[in-house]
Structure formats: C-alpha cells, structure tokens
Amino acid sequence: MNSILEQDVLDFQRWRDRLVDAIESFRARLDTSKGVNIEQSLRMYDLIESLRGDRMLLAFIAEYSRGKTELINALFFSNFKRRLLPSDIGRTTMCPTEIFYDASERPYLRLLPIETREVEESVAMLKRKPIEWIRINLDLDDPEKLAATLAKVVESKVVTIEHARRLGLYDETSPDRSVAEGIGDGEVQIPAWRHALLNFPHPMLKAGLSILDTPGLNALGTEPELTLSTIPNAHAVLFLLGMDTGVTRSDLELWQRHVHHNVPRSVAVLNKVDLIWDDLKSDSEIARAVHTQIEATARTLNLPRTNVLPLSAQKALIGRIKDDAELVDRSGIQVLESLLSAMIPERRRILAERVSREFGVMVEASFETITAKLRATHSERNELVNLRGKNETMVRSMLVKLEQDRTAYQQTLQNFRNTHRVVMKQGVILQSNLAQEVIDGICESYRKKLGDQLFTVRLTRMMQQLFDHFEKETSKIIQFANQIKGLVDTVYASFHGKYGFAKLSPPELSLERYNESMVMLKQRTIAFCSNPATVMQPQSIVIRKFFALLVARAKAIFSEVSSEMDLWLDAAMSPLTMQLNEHGEMLDRRLENLRKIADNVRALETRIQELGRLQISLARHADELQEVREMLRVPEFLPGSGHRSSPTSSQTQPLMQVRVA
C-alpha cells in the first residue's frame, strides 16, 4: 500500500500534469490565432519544460552513524525486501549522493572520482562532463546485484598524507577535522568518490521528488558547493540525531553551520528510538524519556516541538519488509511522512504563483478580450436584428456613428504608442545597469583588489564588501523597476477610466525575491569567509572558489533580474495591445458589414447568421479559458494539506504512545 507521502506526491504530479496540459492548450490556441509573439511563445514553451522537470529536493543531513541511509531505505526502497543502499555501523556515506529520476536515460549510478578535486572544478560544472564520471547501468531485476552496485558509494582508498592534503581532505593542524582517517605509516584512508548520481525509477522520484544523502560535518566542509548552494536550495532538510545521545557537540556545530537559517523547512529526527524500548520499564516511563529528549532537542535547535520526531528507521524498514503494520506504526515513520507531505501544498502554491506571474495576465487578457468580443458580437447581432424592415437611412446613420468611433480609436491608439515608447525608454535605462559588461567590470575590479591583499582577514573583508556592493545595486535596480511598474499601472488605469476599456491589470513584477536571494548569498559569503577550511587554504584557491561559487551565483542573479525585466517589458503592454487590436478589428468588421448591408439589404440575414455561429464559438473559447484560470488558482485546502500533513502536538503524542508501548 502506498504511504501517505507517496500518495500526496503522486497527487501533486497529477495536478502538475493537468497544469502543463492547460498551458499547452492555451499556447496552441494563441499560436493559431497569432495572439502571442515569438518571444512569449518560446517563454511559455520554456515554462512547460521547467514544470515537467520540476523537482522537490529532500536533503538528509547528519553526522556519521545517525541512520540517514537506513531512513532513505525505509522511506523509498523497502519494496525490494532488503537493504538497498549500504547502511551499517561506522562511516558509511562517504560521498554526497543525489537520487532522482531522469526518464531520458536508463537507470544508472554515476560516480565522480575523488581525484577531480585537484582540478578545482565544481561538481555542477563536472555534471556537464560525462567523461569525468564512472557510469554503471543498473539491473533492477536482480536486487542482490543492484545492492552490490550501490555499495560502491561507500568505497574508500588508501593514499599518502601528501596526496590527501593536495585533495583538501587532510589538515595536519587539526586531524580530527579531516575527512581522511589515519591508518599509520604516513598513509590515510579517503573516500574513493567525490559525488554520486543515482537515476532510479521509483514512483515518487518519477513524480519529481529527489533526495540528497550527505556525509558528516568534516566531509561537508570540504565541498562548499553543497553548503553554499545545494543544501540551501533544498525544499526540506531531515536532520538526524541519535535518540540515545540527543544533540551532541558535533551535531550542534553541523546544525548551526549548515542547516539553521539556511533552509526553508527542517525536521529533526531522533533516530534509534528503539534503543529505549525496554521491557523492564513501564509505558509511561518510556514515554516520559522520549518526551524529555524531544523537548531538549527542540529547545537546543530552536525548532517547533512538532518538527522534532522520535523514530526508528531500522524498525520501519524491517516492518515494511515483513509487512508488519504494527511495527511500522510503532517506528514513527508515518508521522514523519505526514510532516513531509506538508511541503507539497506549499510547492504547489509556489508553482501556481510562478505560472500565474509569468503568463496569468495573458490568460486574463485573453479572457477579458474574448468576453468583450462576445458582448460586442451579441450587441452587434441585436442591432442587426433590429434593422430588419428598417430603411436605408437608419443603416447610413449607424455607419456614420461607427466612422466616428473609428476616428476616436485611431487617436487612442496613437496615445498608447506614445506611452509605450516612454515605458520602453525607461526599460532601456534600467537594463543598461544590468548589462553583463557592467557587472563583469565590478567583479573584475574586486578580483584585482582581492589579489593584492596580503592577509586573509583583509581578503575576507574585501569579499564581504563586494557583496555589500551587490546588495546596494540590487536594491537600486528593484526601486527603479518598481517606478516603471508604477508608470504602467497608471497607463492601465487611464485607459480604463478615460477610454472605457475593460479593467485589466498589467503583468505582476515581483523582484523582491532576487533581493532576498542576494541577502542570503551575502550570509553565505560570511559563512564561507569564517569557515576554517577556507582560512587554511592558499589565497589563490580561496579567491578562485569564491568567484566560482559565490560571485558566479551573484552574476546569475543579476542575469535573472535582467531576463525577467526583459520578459516583463515585453509583456507589460500586451493585454492593452491585445485589447486595442481586437477593438480595432471589431470596428473594421462592423464597418465592412454595415457597408455591405447599406449596399445590399439581403446581406443582413447572412451577417446575423454568421454572428450567431461566432457567439457559439466565442462562448466555447471563454469556457476553455475559464478552465485555465481555475488551474492557476490555489484553493485554501489542497490534497495533502489536511490534518495528516501537519500533525499538532495533540496528534503526535498518541502516536508516540503507541510506538513505545
């Protein structure tokens, strides 16, 4: 039977598929009617592809031997009726492992040799170089062979201390902080692999969930890319602790450095709760011990109590392998799955808002245009019906009135074009501040200053000054963009009030998230500068990593702002343009038809019949657009957002009592 989490993930996939279908249908109709330009059509295509490839990242973080991999086995791979991913006492996960599904390729395990650390290329860059990876295709029909293949992620190798030092895995000033483990005679043991990618056809992975299994504190410190980019972008983090130990010193350091304040949603899992299941203790004594540890953990990590869960990953896995429902319930995994399900409605809201922001205004404009056209068609048909049996003078009178309306329309159109030029001119000024050569110039001037610094303290201070500069530039750009948005808002209000057009709203322009991203990046820069692993490296390597990981991301943010402004400027006047064009075409059609009727009264009945057919077609189109509009709305209650996804204290406690009984 599917778990609560799996059911909600699959429900989310079905909703996303319906959303993609609605966008595709809308795009196809716009392309057919030439109601969209090529840039907007391509943007909608990109949006569809990004929705299809959308993933929710769930990161598992803990010190060694906390049971991360065992929990992943219990959550995702128990149907193989054995441990699929390697899980044992001591150090197991030696390299970060990403688990996902890519339908374009057959299932595989790709391993990145640890020696790639010597070339100082990021994992993201190396993902685009398949030749650097060892690829092993998976045999899903043979669980034993599959498990043996996946066990490769924990492989290690023996190298000299000098080699480990070159790889950045050994620090003689603090051996206890090194990833390498000494084995005597000048040799150490290090992970064989730097990173692993597992493409696996699990239903939840097919639906867009992905997993990141990370190593412990020391190993995380050697890969700034993980802590500065991958983990902060996770949609939820599961932070595993031992029920018997609670929050240890190394746990707290890992939490404070890499998790707290860096991720949007985090859950602390007190694993191995089965260690305190004791036949010599009463149920109330066990429950009290669990409650005490939960309260202490929540207090230490500054988490809501409902985000701290007792659990036994091992018993959950065994219970699911043996189909023991009582053991599964007692393990606590179902409460965790319910809590994780709570992230799905939020993800759905974010996607719906993004789609609405990017092309929702086009849908609204199309809907308003079609309904206005429907009203005009109805009105025109009624006018023509009333002309039955009337004399030619009345037709001529209507023709004169329409000619006057068309003259007024031409003046309105000219006013619109003048205003459009003003908006575009302001946009050009804004984009000049975002030009790549301008941002590159700022970065290069700071790169030279950084290279001139003799002391690490001054170096890190200069790095932070660069991000102070970036933060100020972002704020100025957003302020200017909002001024342009205000001008466009005024134009829309004017056309509604002065010329009687339907009340439309321009596309939303929300750039604040980029400002928040830059502020967050500044915080990551501070963390990078204060990381002991950074301080101990040669300055040339520190500068290179700083630009590769942090400055590159800042430049990407400016590029994203520029792209979004381009798209917004292109679409800002589209609803009005669409409305004006349709109004002009409608006036032209009415003039042409009245001229025909004035010349030949028999054309009257033909036009009345045409308008009747057009009304039916327009009504059908309006209904289709209404369906698309509904898809972009996020109701207050969604599948997966009910009580099961957000257990309260009162809900959690009875479940806990069952588990420890």
Residue, then its C-alpha position, 0 to 999 in steps of 0.5 A: m500500500n502506498s504511504i501517505l507521502e507517496q500518495d500526496v506526491l503522486d497527487f501533486q504530479r497529477w495536478r502538475d500534469r493537468l497544469v502543463d496540459a492547460i498551458e499547452s492548450f492555451r499556447a496552441r490556441l494563441d499560436t493559431s490565432k497569432g495572439v502571442n509573439i515569438e518571444q512569449s511563445l518560446r517563454m511559455y514553451d520554456l515554462i512547460e519544460s521547467l514544470r515537467g522537470d520540476r523537482m522537490l529536493l529532500a536533503f538528509i543531513a547528519e553526522y556519521s552513524r545517525g541512520k540517514t541511509e537506513l531512513i532513505n531505505a525505509l522511506f523509498f526502497s523497502n519494496f525490494k525486501r532488503r537493504l538497498l543502499p549500504s547502511d551499517i555501523g561506522r562511516t558509511t556515506m562517504c560521498p554526497t549522493e543525489i537520487f532522482y529520476d531522469a526518464s531520458e536515460r536508463p537507470y544508472l549510478r554515476l560516480l565522480p572520482i575523488e581525484t577531480r578535486e585537484v582540478e578545482e572544478s565544481v561538481a555542477m560544472l563536472k555534471r556537464k562532463p560525462i567523461e569525468w564520471i564512472r557510469i554503471n547501468l543498473d539491473l533492477d531485476d536482480p536486487e542482490k546485484l543492484a545492492a552490490t552496485l550501490a555499495k560502491v558509494v561507500e568505497s574508500k582508498v588508501v593514499t599518502i598524507e601528501h596526496a590527501r592534503r593536495l585533495g583538501l581532505y587532510d589538515e595536519t593542524s587539526p586531524d580530527r577535522s579531516v575527512a581522511e582517517g589515519i591508518g599509520d605509516g604516513e598513509v590515510q584512508i579517503p573516500a574513493w568518490r567525490h559525488a554520486l548520481l543515482n537515476f532510479p525509477h521509483p514512483m515518487l522520484k518519477a513524480g519529481l521528488s529527489i533526495l540528497d544523502t550527505p556525509g558528516l560535518n568534516a566531509l561537508g566542509t570540504e565541498p562548499e558547493l553543497t553548503l553554499s548552494t545545494i543544501p540551501n536550495a533544498h525544499a526540506v532538510l531531515f536532520l538526524l540525531g541519535m535518540d540515545t545521545g540527543v544533540t551532541r557537540s558535533d551535531l550542534e556545530l553541523w546544525q548551526r553551520h549548515v542547516h539553521h537559517n539556511v533552509p526553508r523547512s527542517v525536521a529533526v529526527l531522533n533516530k534509534v528510538d528503539l534503543i529505549w524500548d525496554d521491557l523492564k520499564s513501564d509505558s509511561e516511563i518510556a514515554r516520559a524519556v522520549h518526551t524529555q529528549i524531544e523537548a531538549t532537542a527542540r529547545t537546543l535547535n530552536l525548532p517547533r516541538t512538532n518538527v522534532l520526531p522520535l523514530s526508528a528507521q531500522k524498525a520501519l524498514i524491517g516492518r515494511i519488509k515483513d509487512d508488519a503494520e504494527l511495527v511500522d506504526r510503532s517506528g514513527i515513520q508515518v508521522l514523519e511522512s505526514l510532516l513531509s507531505a506538508m511541503i507539497p501544498e506549499r510547492r504547489r502554491i509556489l508553482a501556481e504563483r510562478v505560472s500565474r506571474e509569468f503568463g496569468v495576465m495573458v490568460e486574463a487578457s485573453f479572457e477579458t478580450i474574448t468576453a468583450k468580443l462576445r458582448a460586442t458580437h451579441s450587441e452587434r447581432n441585436e442591432l442587426v436584428n433590429l434593422r430588419g424592415k428598417n430603411e436605408t437611412m437608419v443603416r447610413s446613420m449607424l455607419v456614420k456613428l461607427e466612422q466616428d468611433r473609428t476616428a476616436y480609436q485611431q487617436t487612442l491608439q496613437n496615445f498608447r504608442n506614445t506611452h509605450r515608447v516612454v515605458m520602453k525608454q525607461g526599460v532601456i535605462l534600467q537594463s543598461n545597469l544590468a548589462q553583463e559588461v557592467i557587472d563583469g567590470i565590478c567583479e573584475s575590479y574586486r578580483k584585482k583588489l582581492g589579489d593584492q591583499l596580503f592577509t586573509v582577514r583583509l581578503t575576507r573583508m574585501m569579499q564581504q564588501l563586494f557583496d555589500h556592493f551587490e546588495k546596494e545595486t540590487s536594491k537600486i535596480i528593484q526601486f527603479a523597476n518598481q517606478i516603471k511598474g508604477l508608470v504602467d499601472t497608471v497607463y492601465a488605469s487611464f485607459h480604463g477610466k478615460y477610454g472605457f476599456a475593460k479593467l485589466s491589470p498589467p503583468e505582476l513584477s515581483l523582484e523582491r525575491y532576487n533581493e532576498s536571494m542576494v541577502m542570503l548569498k551575502q550570509r553565505t559569503i560570511a559563512f564561507c569567509s569564517n569557515p576554517a577550511t577556507v582560512m587554511q587554504p592558499q589565497s589563490i584557491v580561496i579567491r578562485k572558489f569564491f568567484a566560482l561559487l559565490v560571485a558566479r551565483a551573484k552574476a546569475i542573479f543579476s542575469e535573472v533580474s535582467s531576463e525577467m525585466d526583459l520578459w516583463l517589458d515585453a509583456a507589460m503592454s500586451p493585454l492593452t495591445m491585445q485589447l486595442n487590436e481586437h477593438g480595432e478589428m471589431l470596428d473594421r468588421r462592423l464597418e465592412n458589414l454595415r457597408k455591405i448591408a447599406d449596399n445590399v439589404r439581403a446581406l443582413e440575414t447572412r451577417i446575423q447568421e454568421l454572428g450567431r455561429l461566432q457567439i457559439s464559438l466565442a462562448r466555447h473559447a471563454d469556457e476553455l479559458q475559464e478552465v485555465r484560470e481555475m488551474l492557476r488558482v490555489p484553493e485554501f485546502l489542497p490534497g495533502s494539506g489536511h490534518r495528516s500533513s501537519p500533525t499538532s502536538s495533540q496528534t503526535q503524542p498518541l502516536m508516540q504512545v503507541r510506538v513505545a508501548 
